[in-house]
Amino acid sequence: MPAFETLEDAVKKADSFIDKYYAFRRLRKAKKRDGAWLVEFNIGVVKPEIVTIKIDEKTGKVVDYIAPDNG
């Protein structure tokens, strides 16, 4: 049985994870694909900056974190 069966579970996990890095964030979209939940947040205050968090559906662990290049 998957650790995360609902969209709400995945969004809560992703929000908890991203809270360590960004105080400001808005959920952009979330979807399940290929055995993982992909949750996107807009962290930009002035212009859109998208962060993507990938959560394994079976384990519930964050397996990837893609942030915008601030360089």
mmCIF file of the N, C-alpha and C atoms, coordinates in Angstrom:
data_MODEL
# 
_entry.id   MODEL 
# 
loop_
_atom_site.group_PDB 
_atom_site.id 
_atom_site.type_symbol 
_atom_site.label_atom_id 
_atom_site.label_alt_id 
_atom_site.label_comp_id 
_atom_site.label_asym_id 
_atom_site.label_entity_id 
_atom_site.label_seq_id 
_atom_site.pdbx_PDB_ins_code 
_atom_site.Cartn_x 
_atom_site.Cartn_y 
_atom_site.Cartn_z 
_atom_site.occupancy 
_atom_site.B_iso_or_equiv 
_atom_site.pdbx_formal_charge 
_atom_site.auth_seq_id 
_atom_site.auth_comp_id 
_atom_site.auth_asym_id 
_atom_site.auth_atom_id 
_atom_site.pdbx_PDB_model_num 
ATOM 1   N N  . MET A 1 1  ? 0.844  -1.187 0.000   1.00 0.00 ? 1  MET A N  1 
ATOM 2   C CA . MET A 1 1  ? 0.000  0.000  0.000   1.00 0.00 ? 1  MET A CA 1 
ATOM 3   C C  . MET A 1 1  ? 0.886  1.247  0.000   1.00 0.00 ? 1  MET A C  1 
ATOM 4   N N  . PRO A 1 2  ? 0.580  2.215  -0.868  1.00 0.00 ? 2  PRO A N  1 
ATOM 5   C CA . PRO A 1 2  ? 1.384  3.444  -0.934  1.00 0.00 ? 2  PRO A CA 1 
ATOM 6   C C  . PRO A 1 2  ? 1.336  4.240  0.371   1.00 0.00 ? 2  PRO A C  1 
ATOM 7   N N  . ALA A 1 3  ? 2.433  4.926  0.652   1.00 0.00 ? 3  ALA A N  1 
ATOM 8   C CA . ALA A 1 3  ? 2.496  5.774  1.843   1.00 0.00 ? 3  ALA A CA 1 
ATOM 9   C C  . ALA A 1 3  ? 1.560  6.976  1.682   1.00 0.00 ? 3  ALA A C  1 
ATOM 10  N N  . PHE A 1 4  ? 1.479  7.470  0.457   1.00 0.00 ? 4  PHE A N  1 
ATOM 11  C CA . PHE A 1 4  ? 0.621  8.619  0.162   1.00 0.00 ? 4  PHE A CA 1 
ATOM 12  C C  . PHE A 1 4  ? -0.397 8.217  -0.883  1.00 0.00 ? 4  PHE A C  1 
ATOM 13  N N  . GLU A 1 5  ? -1.618 8.113  -0.465  1.00 0.00 ? 5  GLU A N  1 
ATOM 14  C CA . GLU A 1 5  ? -2.676 7.751  -1.396  1.00 0.00 ? 5  GLU A CA 1 
ATOM 15  C C  . GLU A 1 5  ? -3.412 8.975  -1.908  1.00 0.00 ? 5  GLU A C  1 
ATOM 16  N N  . THR A 1 6  ? -3.333 10.089 -1.198  1.00 0.00 ? 6  THR A N  1 
ATOM 17  C CA . THR A 1 6  ? -4.098 11.263 -1.605  1.00 0.00 ? 6  THR A CA 1 
ATOM 18  C C  . THR A 1 6  ? -3.179 12.434 -1.934  1.00 0.00 ? 6  THR A C  1 
ATOM 19  N N  . LEU A 1 7  ? -3.708 13.297 -2.742  1.00 0.00 ? 7  LEU A N  1 
ATOM 20  C CA . LEU A 1 7  ? -3.021 14.529 -3.107  1.00 0.00 ? 7  LEU A CA 1 
ATOM 21  C C  . LEU A 1 7  ? -2.725 15.368 -1.871  1.00 0.00 ? 7  LEU A C  1 
ATOM 22  N N  . GLU A 1 8  ? -3.657 15.406 -0.952  1.00 0.00 ? 8  GLU A N  1 
ATOM 23  C CA . GLU A 1 8  ? -3.492 16.211 0.259   1.00 0.00 ? 8  GLU A CA 1 
ATOM 24  C C  . GLU A 1 8  ? -2.295 15.742 1.088   1.00 0.00 ? 8  GLU A C  1 
ATOM 25  N N  . ASP A 1 9  ? -2.111 14.421 1.186   1.00 0.00 ? 9  ASP A N  1 
ATOM 26  C CA . ASP A 1 9  ? -0.962 13.886 1.925   1.00 0.00 ? 9  ASP A CA 1 
ATOM 27  C C  . ASP A 1 9  ? 0.355  14.346 1.295   1.00 0.00 ? 9  ASP A C  1 
ATOM 28  N N  . ALA A 1 10 ? 0.425  14.258 -0.024  1.00 0.00 ? 10 ALA A N  1 
ATOM 29  C CA . ALA A 1 10 ? 1.653  14.644 -0.727  1.00 0.00 ? 10 ALA A CA 1 
ATOM 30  C C  . ALA A 1 10 ? 1.933  16.137 -0.577  1.00 0.00 ? 10 ALA A C  1 
ATOM 31  N N  . VAL A 1 11 ? 0.898  16.952 -0.675  1.00 0.00 ? 11 VAL A N  1 
ATOM 32  C CA . VAL A 1 11 ? 1.079  18.404 -0.540  1.00 0.00 ? 11 VAL A CA 1 
ATOM 33  C C  . VAL A 1 11 ? 1.528  18.762 0.870   1.00 0.00 ? 11 VAL A C  1 
ATOM 34  N N  . LYS A 1 12 ? 0.961  18.119 1.880   1.00 0.00 ? 12 LYS A N  1 
ATOM 35  C CA . LYS A 1 12 ? 1.369  18.378 3.265   1.00 0.00 ? 12 LYS A CA 1 
ATOM 36  C C  . LYS A 1 12 ? 2.835  18.027 3.486   1.00 0.00 ? 12 LYS A C  1 
ATOM 37  N N  . LYS A 1 13 ? 3.265  16.883 2.961   1.00 0.00 ? 13 LYS A N  1 
ATOM 38  C CA . LYS A 1 13 ? 4.663  16.467 3.093   1.00 0.00 ? 13 LYS A CA 1 
ATOM 39  C C  . LYS A 1 13 ? 5.583  17.457 2.392   1.00 0.00 ? 13 LYS A C  1 
ATOM 40  N N  . ALA A 1 14 ? 5.234  17.846 1.168   1.00 0.00 ? 14 ALA A N  1 
ATOM 41  C CA . ALA A 1 14 ? 6.056  18.790 0.408   1.00 0.00 ? 14 ALA A CA 1 
ATOM 42  C C  . ALA A 1 14 ? 6.105  20.150 1.103   1.00 0.00 ? 14 ALA A C  1 
ATOM 43  N N  . ASP A 1 15 ? 4.976  20.604 1.618   1.00 0.00 ? 15 ASP A N  1 
ATOM 44  C CA . ASP A 1 15 ? 4.931  21.894 2.309   1.00 0.00 ? 15 ASP A CA 1 
ATOM 45  C C  . ASP A 1 15 ? 5.790  21.865 3.564   1.00 0.00 ? 15 ASP A C  1 
ATOM 46  N N  . SER A 1 16 ? 5.741  20.771 4.284   1.00 0.00 ? 16 SER A N  1 
ATOM 47  C CA . SER A 1 16 ? 6.570  20.627 5.481   1.00 0.00 ? 16 SER A CA 1 
ATOM 48  C C  . SER A 1 16 ? 8.057  20.659 5.122   1.00 0.00 ? 16 SER A C  1 
ATOM 49  N N  . PHE A 1 17 ? 8.405  20.001 4.032   1.00 0.00 ? 17 PHE A N  1 
ATOM 50  C CA . PHE A 1 17 ? 9.797  19.972 3.582   1.00 0.00 ? 17 PHE A CA 1 
ATOM 51  C C  . PHE A 1 17 ? 10.274 21.362 3.151   1.00 0.00 ? 17 PHE A C  1 
ATOM 52  N N  . ILE A 1 18 ? 9.493  22.051 2.364   1.00 0.00 ? 18 ILE A N  1 
ATOM 53  C CA . ILE A 1 18 ? 9.907  23.351 1.809   1.00 0.00 ? 18 ILE A CA 1 
ATOM 54  C C  . ILE A 1 18 ? 9.876  24.461 2.864   1.00 0.00 ? 18 ILE A C  1 
ATOM 55  N N  . ASP A 1 19 ? 9.120  24.261 3.921   1.00 0.00 ? 19 ASP A N  1 
ATOM 56  C CA . ASP A 1 19 ? 9.042  25.253 4.994   1.00 0.00 ? 19 ASP A CA 1 
ATOM 57  C C  . ASP A 1 19 ? 10.408 25.533 5.613   1.00 0.00 ? 19 ASP A C  1 
ATOM 58  N N  . LYS A 1 20 ? 11.316 24.574 5.544   1.00 0.00 ? 20 LYS A N  1 
ATOM 59  C CA . LYS A 1 20 ? 12.669 24.753 6.080   1.00 0.00 ? 20 LYS A CA 1 
ATOM 60  C C  . LYS A 1 20 ? 13.474 25.769 5.274   1.00 0.00 ? 20 LYS A C  1 
ATOM 61  N N  . TYR A 1 21 ? 13.100 25.975 4.031   1.00 0.00 ? 21 TYR A N  1 
ATOM 62  C CA . TYR A 1 21 ? 13.894 26.796 3.120   1.00 0.00 ? 21 TYR A CA 1 
ATOM 63  C C  . TYR A 1 21 ? 13.238 28.123 2.722   1.00 0.00 ? 21 TYR A C  1 
ATOM 64  N N  . TYR A 1 22 ? 11.925 28.147 2.650   1.00 0.00 ? 22 TYR A N  1 
ATOM 65  C CA . TYR A 1 22 ? 11.224 29.339 2.162   1.00 0.00 ? 22 TYR A CA 1 
ATOM 66  C C  . TYR A 1 22 ? 10.026 29.654 3.049   1.00 0.00 ? 22 TYR A C  1 
ATOM 67  N N  . ALA A 1 23 ? 9.980  30.882 3.531   1.00 0.00 ? 23 ALA A N  1 
ATOM 68  C CA . ALA A 1 23 ? 8.838  31.305 4.345   1.00 0.00 ? 23 ALA A CA 1 
ATOM 69  C C  . ALA A 1 23 ? 7.635  31.599 3.456   1.00 0.00 ? 23 ALA A C  1 
ATOM 70  N N  . PHE A 1 24 ? 7.903  32.162 2.265   1.00 0.00 ? 24 PHE A N  1 
ATOM 71  C CA . PHE A 1 24 ? 6.833  32.494 1.335   1.00 0.00 ? 24 PHE A CA 1 
ATOM 72  C C  . PHE A 1 24 ? 6.743  31.415 0.266   1.00 0.00 ? 24 PHE A C  1 
ATOM 73  N N  . ARG A 1 25 ? 5.555  30.893 0.071   1.00 0.00 ? 25 ARG A N  1 
ATOM 74  C CA . ARG A 1 25 ? 5.336  29.903 -0.976  1.00 0.00 ? 25 ARG A CA 1 
ATOM 75  C C  . ARG A 1 25 ? 3.841  29.782 -1.258  1.00 0.00 ? 25 ARG A C  1 
ATOM 76  N N  . ARG A 1 26 ? 3.546  29.486 -2.501  1.00 0.00 ? 26 ARG A N  1 
ATOM 77  C CA . ARG A 1 26 ? 2.162  29.226 -2.911  1.00 0.00 ? 26 ARG A CA 1 
ATOM 78  C C  . ARG A 1 26 ? 2.153  27.950 -3.733  1.00 0.00 ? 26 ARG A C  1 
ATOM 79  N N  . LEU A 1 27 ? 1.235  27.090 -3.443  1.00 0.00 ? 27 LEU A N  1 
ATOM 80  C CA . LEU A 1 27 ? 1.105  25.860 -4.215  1.00 0.00 ? 27 LEU A CA 1 
ATOM 81  C C  . LEU A 1 27 ? 0.748  26.215 -5.647  1.00 0.00 ? 27 LEU A C  1 
ATOM 82  N N  . ARG A 1 28 ? 1.485  25.654 -6.573  1.00 0.00 ? 28 ARG A N  1 
ATOM 83  C CA . ARG A 1 28 ? 1.232  25.900 -7.996  1.00 0.00 ? 28 ARG A CA 1 
ATOM 84  C C  . ARG A 1 28 ? 0.462  24.734 -8.594  1.00 0.00 ? 28 ARG A C  1 
ATOM 85  N N  . LYS A 1 29 ? 0.998  23.515 -8.426  1.00 0.00 ? 29 LYS A N  1 
ATOM 86  C CA . LYS A 1 29 ? 0.285  22.333 -8.889  1.00 0.00 ? 29 LYS A CA 1 
ATOM 87  C C  . LYS A 1 29 ? 0.890  21.091 -8.266  1.00 0.00 ? 29 LYS A C  1 
ATOM 88  N N  . ALA A 1 30 ? 0.124  20.020 -8.309  1.00 0.00 ? 30 ALA A N  1 
ATOM 89  C CA . ALA A 1 30 ? 0.583  18.739 -7.788  1.00 0.00 ? 30 ALA A CA 1 
ATOM 90  C C  . ALA A 1 30 ? -0.042 17.643 -8.633  1.00 0.00 ? 30 ALA A C  1 
ATOM 91  N N  . LYS A 1 31 ? 0.766  16.614 -8.915  1.00 0.00 ? 31 LYS A N  1 
ATOM 92  C CA . LYS A 1 31 ? 0.256  15.503 -9.711  1.00 0.00 ? 31 LYS A CA 1 
ATOM 93  C C  . LYS A 1 31 ? 1.056  14.252 -9.412  1.00 0.00 ? 31 LYS A C  1 
ATOM 94  N N  . LYS A 1 32 ? 0.458  13.105 -9.714  1.00 0.00 ? 32 LYS A N  1 
ATOM 95  C CA . LYS A 1 32 ? 1.145  11.832 -9.533  1.00 0.00 ? 32 LYS A CA 1 
ATOM 96  C C  . LYS A 1 32 ? 1.578  11.340 -10.909 1.00 0.00 ? 32 LYS A C  1 
ATOM 97  N N  . ARG A 1 33 ? 2.879  10.950 -10.980 1.00 0.00 ? 33 ARG A N  1 
ATOM 98  C CA . ARG A 1 33 ? 3.393  10.443 -12.251 1.00 0.00 ? 33 ARG A CA 1 
ATOM 99  C C  . ARG A 1 33 ? 4.495  9.428  -11.983 1.00 0.00 ? 33 ARG A C  1 
ATOM 100 N N  . ASP A 1 34 ? 4.399  8.291  -12.622 1.00 0.00 ? 34 ASP A N  1 
ATOM 101 C CA . ASP A 1 34 ? 5.432  7.254  -12.553 1.00 0.00 ? 34 ASP A CA 1 
ATOM 102 C C  . ASP A 1 34 ? 5.809  6.869  -11.120 1.00 0.00 ? 34 ASP A C  1 
ATOM 103 N N  . GLY A 1 35 ? 4.819  6.681  -10.264 1.00 0.00 ? 35 GLY A N  1 
ATOM 104 C CA . GLY A 1 35 ? 5.075  6.227  -8.906  1.00 0.00 ? 35 GLY A CA 1 
ATOM 105 C C  . GLY A 1 35 ? 5.577  7.288  -7.947  1.00 0.00 ? 35 GLY A C  1 
ATOM 106 N N  . ALA A 1 36 ? 5.420  8.550  -8.333  1.00 0.00 ? 36 ALA A N  1 
ATOM 107 C CA . ALA A 1 36 ? 5.870  9.638  -7.458  1.00 0.00 ? 36 ALA A CA 1 
ATOM 108 C C  . ALA A 1 36 ? 4.897  10.812 -7.548  1.00 0.00 ? 36 ALA A C  1 
ATOM 109 N N  . TRP A 1 37 ? 4.855  11.560 -6.474  1.00 0.00 ? 37 TRP A N  1 
ATOM 110 C CA . TRP A 1 37 ? 4.091  12.807 -6.465  1.00 0.00 ? 37 TRP A CA 1 
ATOM 111 C C  . TRP A 1 37 ? 5.037  13.945 -6.805  1.00 0.00 ? 37 TRP A C  1 
ATOM 112 N N  . LEU A 1 38 ? 4.636  14.802 -7.728  1.00 0.00 ? 38 LEU A N  1 
ATOM 113 C CA . LEU A 1 38 ? 5.400  15.996 -8.074  1.00 0.00 ? 38 LEU A CA 1 
ATOM 114 C C  . LEU A 1 38 ? 4.596  17.198 -7.591  1.00 0.00 ? 38 LEU A C  1 
ATOM 115 N N  . VAL A 1 39 ? 5.179  17.945 -6.679  1.00 0.00 ? 39 VAL A N  1 
ATOM 116 C CA . VAL A 1 39 ? 4.490  19.090 -6.086  1.00 0.00 ? 39 VAL A CA 1 
ATOM 117 C C  . VAL A 1 39 ? 5.302  20.342 -6.398  1.00 0.00 ? 39 VAL A C  1 
ATOM 118 N N  . GLU A 1 40 ? 4.643  21.333 -7.007  1.00 0.00 ? 40 GLU A N  1 
ATOM 119 C CA . GLU A 1 40 ? 5.317  22.574 -7.374  1.00 0.00 ? 40 GLU A CA 1 
ATOM 120 C C  . GLU A 1 40 ? 4.794  23.727 -6.542  1.00 0.00 ? 40 GLU A C  1 
ATOM 121 N N  . PHE A 1 41 ? 5.732  24.542 -6.085  1.00 0.00 ? 41 PHE A N  1 
ATOM 122 C CA . PHE A 1 41 ? 5.402  25.762 -5.360  1.00 0.00 ? 41 PHE A CA 1 
ATOM 123 C C  . PHE A 1 41 ? 6.030  26.945 -6.073  1.00 0.00 ? 41 PHE A C  1 
ATOM 124 N N  . ASN A 1 42 ? 5.332  28.069 -6.045  1.00 0.00 ? 42 ASN A N  1 
ATOM 125 C CA . ASN A 1 42 ? 5.903  29.330 -6.512  1.00 0.00 ? 42 ASN A CA 1 
ATOM 126 C C  . ASN A 1 42 ? 6.475  30.012 -5.270  1.00 0.00 ? 42 ASN A C  1 
ATOM 127 N N  . ILE A 1 43 ? 7.790  30.251 -5.273  1.00 0.00 ? 43 ILE A N  1 
ATOM 128 C CA . ILE A 1 43 ? 8.432  30.890 -4.125  1.00 0.00 ? 43 ILE A CA 1 
ATOM 129 C C  . ILE A 1 43 ? 8.783  32.344 -4.414  1.00 0.00 ? 43 ILE A C  1 
ATOM 130 N N  . GLY A 1 44 ? 8.465  32.806 -5.624  1.00 0.00 ? 44 GLY A N  1 
ATOM 131 C CA . GLY A 1 44 ? 8.795  34.173 -6.022  1.00 0.00 ? 44 GLY A CA 1 
ATOM 132 C C  . GLY A 1 44 ? 7.839  35.183 -5.423  1.00 0.00 ? 44 GLY A C  1 
ATOM 133 N N  . VAL A 1 45 ? 8.384  36.266 -4.951  1.00 0.00 ? 45 VAL A N  1 
ATOM 134 C CA . VAL A 1 45 ? 7.551  37.333 -4.402  1.00 0.00 ? 45 VAL A CA 1 
ATOM 135 C C  . VAL A 1 45 ? 7.151  38.293 -5.517  1.00 0.00 ? 45 VAL A C  1 
ATOM 136 N N  . VAL A 1 46 ? 8.111  38.654 -6.372  1.00 0.00 ? 46 VAL A N  1 
ATOM 137 C CA . VAL A 1 46 ? 7.860  39.599 -7.457  1.00 0.00 ? 46 VAL A CA 1 
ATOM 138 C C  . VAL A 1 46 ? 7.591  38.879 -8.772  1.00 0.00 ? 46 VAL A C  1 
ATOM 139 N N  . LYS A 1 47 ? 8.445  37.925 -9.098  1.00 0.00 ? 47 LYS A N  1 
ATOM 140 C CA . LYS A 1 47 ? 8.264  37.157 -10.332 1.00 0.00 ? 47 LYS A CA 1 
ATOM 141 C C  . LYS A 1 47 ? 8.214  35.675 -9.981  1.00 0.00 ? 47 LYS A C  1 
ATOM 142 N N  . PRO A 1 48 ? 7.573  34.876 -10.813 1.00 0.00 ? 48 PRO A N  1 
ATOM 143 C CA . PRO A 1 48 ? 7.460  33.443 -10.505 1.00 0.00 ? 48 PRO A CA 1 
ATOM 144 C C  . PRO A 1 48 ? 8.816  32.743 -10.440 1.00 0.00 ? 48 PRO A C  1 
ATOM 145 N N  . GLU A 1 49 ? 9.016  31.980 -9.385  1.00 0.00 ? 49 GLU A N  1 
ATOM 146 C CA . GLU A 1 49 ? 10.181 31.109 -9.220  1.00 0.00 ? 49 GLU A CA 1 
ATOM 147 C C  . GLU A 1 49 ? 9.627  29.783 -8.712  1.00 0.00 ? 49 GLU A C  1 
ATOM 148 N N  . ILE A 1 50 ? 9.820  28.747 -9.499  1.00 0.00 ? 50 ILE A N  1 
ATOM 149 C CA . ILE A 1 50 ? 9.173  27.473 -9.224  1.00 0.00 ? 50 ILE A CA 1 
ATOM 150 C C  . ILE A 1 50 ? 10.142 26.478 -8.580  1.00 0.00 ? 50 ILE A C  1 
ATOM 151 N N  . VAL A 1 51 ? 9.682  25.864 -7.505  1.00 0.00 ? 51 VAL A N  1 
ATOM 152 C CA . VAL A 1 51 ? 10.409 24.801 -6.820  1.00 0.00 ? 51 VAL A CA 1 
ATOM 153 C C  . VAL A 1 51 ? 9.574  23.533 -6.992  1.00 0.00 ? 51 VAL A C  1 
ATOM 154 N N  . THR A 1 52 ? 10.237 22.431 -7.357  1.00 0.00 ? 52 THR A N  1 
ATOM 155 C CA . THR A 1 52 ? 9.549  21.153 -7.525  1.00 0.00 ? 52 THR A CA 1 
ATOM 156 C C  . THR A 1 52 ? 10.087 20.146 -6.514  1.00 0.00 ? 52 THR A C  1 
ATOM 157 N N  . ILE A 1 53 ? 9.188  19.480 -5.840  1.00 0.00 ? 53 ILE A N  1 
ATOM 158 C CA . ILE A 1 53 ? 9.544  18.453 -4.864  1.00 0.00 ? 53 ILE A CA 1 
ATOM 159 C C  . ILE A 1 53 ? 8.945  17.136 -5.344  1.00 0.00 ? 53 ILE A C  1 
ATOM 160 N N  . LYS A 1 54 ? 9.794  16.114 -5.410  1.00 0.00 ? 54 LYS A N  1 
ATOM 161 C CA . LYS A 1 54 ? 9.352  14.792 -5.845  1.00 0.00 ? 54 LYS A CA 1 
ATOM 162 C C  . LYS A 1 54 ? 9.336  13.868 -4.641  1.00 0.00 ? 54 LYS A C  1 
ATOM 163 N N  . ILE A 1 55 ? 8.192  13.242 -4.400  1.00 0.00 ? 55 ILE A N  1 
ATOM 164 C CA . ILE A 1 55 ? 7.998  12.372 -3.250  1.00 0.00 ? 55 ILE A CA 1 
ATOM 165 C C  . ILE A 1 55 ? 7.649  10.970 -3.744  1.00 0.00 ? 55 ILE A C  1 
ATOM 166 N N  . ASP A 1 56 ? 8.398  9.987  -3.283  1.00 0.00 ? 56 ASP A N  1 
ATOM 167 C CA . ASP A 1 56 ? 8.124  8.604  -3.652  1.00 0.00 ? 56 ASP A CA 1 
ATOM 168 C C  . ASP A 1 56 ? 6.773  8.186  -3.082  1.00 0.00 ? 56 ASP A C  1 
ATOM 169 N N  . GLU A 1 57 ? 5.925  7.659  -3.937  1.00 0.00 ? 57 GLU A N  1 
ATOM 170 C CA . GLU A 1 57 ? 4.567  7.288  -3.522  1.00 0.00 ? 57 GLU A CA 1 
ATOM 171 C C  . GLU A 1 57 ? 4.568  6.149  -2.500  1.00 0.00 ? 57 GLU A C  1 
ATOM 172 N N  . LYS A 1 58 ? 5.485  5.213  -2.629  1.00 0.00 ? 58 LYS A N  1 
ATOM 173 C CA . LYS A 1 58 ? 5.490  4.044  -1.748  1.00 0.00 ? 58 LYS A CA 1 
ATOM 174 C C  . LYS A 1 58 ? 6.110  4.315  -0.387  1.00 0.00 ? 58 LYS A C  1 
ATOM 175 N N  . THR A 1 59 ? 7.200  5.099  -0.360  1.00 0.00 ? 59 THR A N  1 
ATOM 176 C CA . THR A 1 59 ? 7.900  5.332  0.908   1.00 0.00 ? 59 THR A CA 1 
ATOM 177 C C  . THR A 1 59 ? 7.502  6.635  1.585   1.00 0.00 ? 59 THR A C  1 
ATOM 178 N N  . GLY A 1 60 ? 7.005  7.592  0.805   1.00 0.00 ? 60 GLY A N  1 
ATOM 179 C CA . GLY A 1 60 ? 6.664  8.896  1.357   1.00 0.00 ? 60 GLY A CA 1 
ATOM 180 C C  . GLY A 1 60 ? 7.865  9.794  1.575   1.00 0.00 ? 60 GLY A C  1 
ATOM 181 N N  . LYS A 1 61 ? 9.027  9.403  1.039   1.00 0.00 ? 61 LYS A N  1 
ATOM 182 C CA . LYS A 1 61 ? 10.253 10.193 1.209   1.00 0.00 ? 61 LYS A CA 1 
ATOM 183 C C  . LYS A 1 61 ? 10.463 11.140 0.041   1.00 0.00 ? 61 LYS A C  1 
ATOM 184 N N  . VAL A 1 62 ? 11.044 12.308 0.357   1.00 0.00 ? 62 VAL A N  1 
ATOM 185 C CA . VAL A 1 62 ? 11.426 13.254 -0.685  1.00 0.00 ? 62 VAL A CA 1 
ATOM 186 C C  . VAL A 1 62 ? 12.637 12.668 -1.402  1.00 0.00 ? 62 VAL A C  1 
ATOM 187 N N  . VAL A 1 63 ? 12.508 12.465 -2.710  1.00 0.00 ? 63 VAL A N  1 
ATOM 188 C CA . VAL A 1 63 ? 13.593 11.856 -3.482  1.00 0.00 ? 63 VAL A CA 1 
ATOM 189 C C  . VAL A 1 63 ? 14.275 12.849 -4.413  1.00 0.00 ? 63 VAL A C  1 
ATOM 190 N N  . ASP A 1 64 ? 13.668 14.014 -4.611  1.00 0.00 ? 64 ASP A N  1 
ATOM 191 C CA . ASP A 1 64 ? 14.298 15.034 -5.447  1.00 0.00 ? 64 ASP A CA 1 
ATOM 192 C C  . ASP A 1 64 ? 13.733 16.394 -5.070  1.00 0.00 ? 64 ASP A C  1 
ATOM 193 N N  . TYR A 1 65 ? 14.583 17.397 -5.241  1.00 0.00 ? 65 TYR A N  1 
ATOM 194 C CA . TYR A 1 65 ? 14.232 18.770 -4.904  1.00 0.00 ? 65 TYR A CA 1 
ATOM 195 C C  . TYR A 1 65 ? 14.893 19.657 -5.944  1.00 0.00 ? 65 TYR A C  1 
ATOM 196 N N  . ILE A 1 66 ? 14.091 20.331 -6.747  1.00 0.00 ? 66 ILE A N  1 
ATOM 197 C CA . ILE A 1 66 ? 14.616 21.160 -7.827  1.00 0.00 ? 66 ILE A CA 1 
ATOM 198 C C  . ILE A 1 66 ? 14.227 22.610 -7.546  1.00 0.00 ? 66 ILE A C  1 
ATOM 199 N N  . ALA A 1 67 ? 15.246 23.444 -7.315  1.00 0.00 ? 67 ALA A N  1 
ATOM 200 C CA . ALA A 1 67 ? 15.025 24.852 -7.006  1.00 0.00 ? 67 ALA A CA 1 
ATOM 201 C C  . ALA A 1 67 ? 15.557 25.705 -8.155  1.00 0.00 ? 67 ALA A C  1 
ATOM 202 N N  . PRO A 1 68 ? 15.043 26.932 -8.289  1.00 0.00 ? 68 PRO A N  1 
ATOM 203 C CA . PRO A 1 68 ? 15.550 27.811 -9.344  1.00 0.00 ? 68 PRO A CA 1 
ATOM 204 C C  . PRO A 1 68 ? 16.998 28.189 -9.091  1.00 0.00 ? 68 PRO A C  1 
ATOM 205 N N  . ASP A 1 69 ? 17.731 28.402 -10.152 1.00 0.00 ? 69 ASP A N  1 
ATOM 206 C CA . ASP A 1 69 ? 19.130 28.810 -10.059 1.00 0.00 ? 69 ASP A CA 1 
ATOM 207 C C  . ASP A 1 69 ? 19.182 30.290 -9.716  1.00 0.00 ? 69 ASP A C  1 
ATOM 208 N N  . ASN A 1 70 ? 19.712 30.589 -8.550  1.00 0.00 ? 70 ASN A N  1 
ATOM 209 C CA . ASN A 1 70 ? 19.791 31.984 -8.111  1.00 0.00 ? 70 ASN A CA 1 
ATOM 210 C C  . ASN A 1 70 ? 21.115 32.631 -8.461  1.00 0.00 ? 70 ASN A C  1 
ATOM 211 N N  . GLY A 1 71 ? 21.916 31.984 -9.314  1.00 0.00 ? 71 GLY A N  1 
ATOM 212 C CA . GLY A 1 71 ? 23.223 32.514 -9.682  1.00 0.00 ? 71 GLY A CA 1 
ATOM 213 C C  . GLY A 1 71 ? 23.118 33.518 -10.724 1.00 0.00 ? 71 GLY A C  1 
# 
